[in-house]
């Protein structure tokens, strides 16, 4: 399939960094890049958002040609032979990007936009698309290690299977090793380091660890067979899940995670671990939900 990579731009530095990453992703996949720029009122659930100096006074010509044109020039400069198109739409940006994601293979956004509260670490657009988009979402953040591995968060869930397949494909595209990290603990993250935790007495930790090792191996086996050229390092770590993944992200060029793991509530579209990684990881994060 020749589904394009789409990138949301709003004139912010983070948005232009997303253009660079999106151009690289489109080149790797051999697909076109579509630049999406939406302008319109923010929804009422984000009170207090006001037009920024960068947006005021530009007029329609600036909205149509200013930011999108600059983004296109930036993408073509980075990847000269790349096919680039623009989609400039009058509408609420979250809704526009969600609709655009239906025909895309990957959506790319920055971790902060122009229209977010100063106290937020992550723009509302990124959070919304991670939960509601129709294709995998890359949030450009952190300082990735160019020679580092692709890092995959493995949880053994059915929902996480799409993330495993995606991570193997990403590693193959980049010619990069893949670190498959499965973090487990015997009870809750809060009780993990408590020496008085009764689970340390009543649970056979060695047996539980062996079961988690089997889960990791079984999850990876079919994908290793499908991608024999990808060098895979399985890692089984007993730790707090968020802390272990965030530490590992410091050595990675990219982190791939499912939208919802085993611990999520049935009605949640984006799990707490995925949200924590989007806010704090030291490298770009791709959240994989699959198509719905």
N, C-alpha and C positions, 0 to 999 in steps of 0.2 A: 504494500500500500504506500501511496505517496502523500500521506497526511503531513501537512506542514507543521513546523514549529511556530507557535504564536508567542508574541511578547507584548506585554502591556506597558505602555510608556505614558508618563505624565509630566515630563520635564525635570524630574528630580534627578540628582546624581545617582541614586539607587536604581532608578529606572533606566538610565543610560548604561550602567554596569550590567543590567539585565539584558540589554541589547547585545553587548559584547558576548555574554554567555550564550544567548539564544543563537547568534550567528555561528558560534563554534558548534553548537549542538546540531544546527541545520546542516552544516558542512559535514559533520561526522555521519549523519544519516543519509546525506545525499538528497535532501528534500528542500522545498522552498521555505523561506521565512516570511511570515505575515506580521507586520507591525500594527498593533491595535491601539488606537487612541480614542477614548470616549470622553465626552464632556456633557455634563448635566448635573442636576442637583443630587447631593448625597441623600440617602434614605433617612427618614426621621429617627431611626434607631442609633444614629451617630450624631447626637446633638452637639452644638457648639462649633461645628466645622464652618469656617469662613473662607472666602477666596483668598489665596495667597498673593503676594506682590507679583510672583511670576505669572499668575493667571490673569490678573486684572488688567484691563485696558488693551488686551491683545486683539480683540475683535474677532470676527469669524475667520478672516484670512489667516490670522495668527494661529487659531485653533486648528485649521485645516492643513496649513502648510508649515507652520513653525516647528513645533516639536516633532511631528511625524517626519518632516523633511530632514531635520537634523539627525533623527534616529536612523533613517534610511542611509544617509551619507555615512554615518558611523559604521553601520553594518557592512556596506559595500567596501569601505576602506579596510575593514578587518578581513573580510572574505570577498575578494574582488569578483569572482565568478558566481557569486551566490544570487539566486533568483529571489528578489525581494518585492513584496507588494505591501500596500498600505490599506488599512481599513479604518476610516475616520467616521465615527458614529455619534449622533446626538442621542444620548441616553445615559442612564445611571451606570457608572463604570463596572460595578459588581455584576449587574445583570448582563451587560454587553459581553464581558469576558467569559461569563458562564456559558452564554449562548455560543460564543466563538469556539469554546473548548470542545463543543460537540463534533467539530470537523477537524480537530487537531490531534497530532500524535503526542505532543508535549506542549505545555504552557509554561512560560517563564515570566517571573515577576521579581522585582527587587524586594528587599525586606522592609523598606520604609518608603512611603510615598509622600507627596506634598500635603495631602489632606488627612493627616493623622494627628492625634493629640501628641504634644511634645513628650509626654510621659510614656507613650507606648513604645515597646521595643519592636513590634511587628505591625506592619500596616494591615488595616482591615481587609484590603483586597486579598492579600496572601492567605489570611486565615479563612476567609469565605471560600476562596477557590479550592483550598486544601480539603474543605469539608463538602463542597457542592459541585466542584468541577467534574467534567466528563472525560478527562484525560489526566495522565500524571502531571503533577505540578512541580516545577523546580523553583525554589526560593533562593536567590543569590545572596549569600551572606558569608561572613567570616573571611579567613585567609587560607584558602585551600593549599595543600601541599602538592605542587605540580607533579612530583614523582611519586606521590603517595598512592595507596590502593583505593579502589572503590570499597566503601564500607557498607555492609548489608546488616540490618537489624533483623535477626531471625527470631520468631516467636512460636512457630509451629502452628499458627492459626490458619484456618481456611482463607480468611481475608488476606493474610500475609503472603499467600502463595503467589499472587500477582507481583508483589514486590520482589520476591526471590527471582522470578523469571526476568523481570525488568533489570535487576542488578547484574545478572549474568550477561544479558545483552549489552548493558552499558560497559562492563569490563571488556567484553569482546571488541566493541567499537573502539575503545581507547587503547587496546593492547595492554591493559593494566591488570595487576593482580587483584583478586577479590578476597577481602577479609569478611568472613561470615561469622558475626558475633551473636551468640545466644547467651543472654544473661538470665540467670535463674536464682531463686532463693527458696528457702524451705517454708517461708510463711509470708510475712509482709516486709516491705522495705524498712519500716520503722523499727521492727523487732530484730532485724538481721544481726546487729552487733550487740544485742543484749545477751550477756552470758547466762542470765536467769530465764531466758526464753524457754518455756516447757517443750517447744517443738524440738529443741536440741536433745531432749531426753527420749521423747516418744517416737521420733522419726528416725528411720535408718537413712542417714544422710548419704552414705556411700551408695546405697541402692537407688536413692532418688537422683543422685548425680549420674549414675549409669543410665537411668531412664532418660535424663535430659540429653546425654550424649547420643543415645539412640535416636532421639527426636531430631537432633541436629543433623546427624548422618543421613537419616531417612529423608529429611527435607531436601538436602542438597543432592542426593544421589541421582535422581533423574536429570537434573540440570547440569551436573558434571558430565554426564554421558552425552548430553546434547551440545555441550561446549567443551570439548576435550582440550582445546588450546588455552582455556582460561586457568591460570594458576590460582588455586583456592587454598586459603588458610582458614580452616574451621577453628573458632575460638569459643570455648565454653568457660564462662566466668560466673562465679557466685558472688553477687554484689547487688547493690541497688541499681535498678535498671537504668534510670535516667543518668545517674552519675557515671556508670560504666560507658554508656554510649557517648556521652559528652566528652569524656576523657579520650576515647578512641577517635572522635571526630577531629582532634587536634593533629593527627598524623595522616588524615585522609584527604583525597582530592574531591570526594563526593560521598554523601551519605544517602542511602536509599532505605525508606521505611514504609510500612503499610499504614493506611489511614487509621485502622482500628485493629488492636491485637486481642489476645485472649481476655485481658482484664477489663475491656470496655463494657459499658452498659449497652444493652441491646439497642436502645434508641439513639446512641451517640454516633455521629458521623465522623468525628475526629477524636481520637483517643488522647489521653493526657500525656502519654510519652511522646507522641507525634507533635503535640503542641509545644512541649518543652524543648524538643529538638529544633523546631522552627524558630523559637525565641533565642536559643543559646548556643547552638552548634557552632563549631569553629570552621565549618566548610559549607558549601552549598548543600541543600537538602532537597531530595525529591520524594514527595509523598505520592504513593500509588494507591488509587482506589479502584481502578478498573472502570468499565463502562456500566452505566445503570440506565 
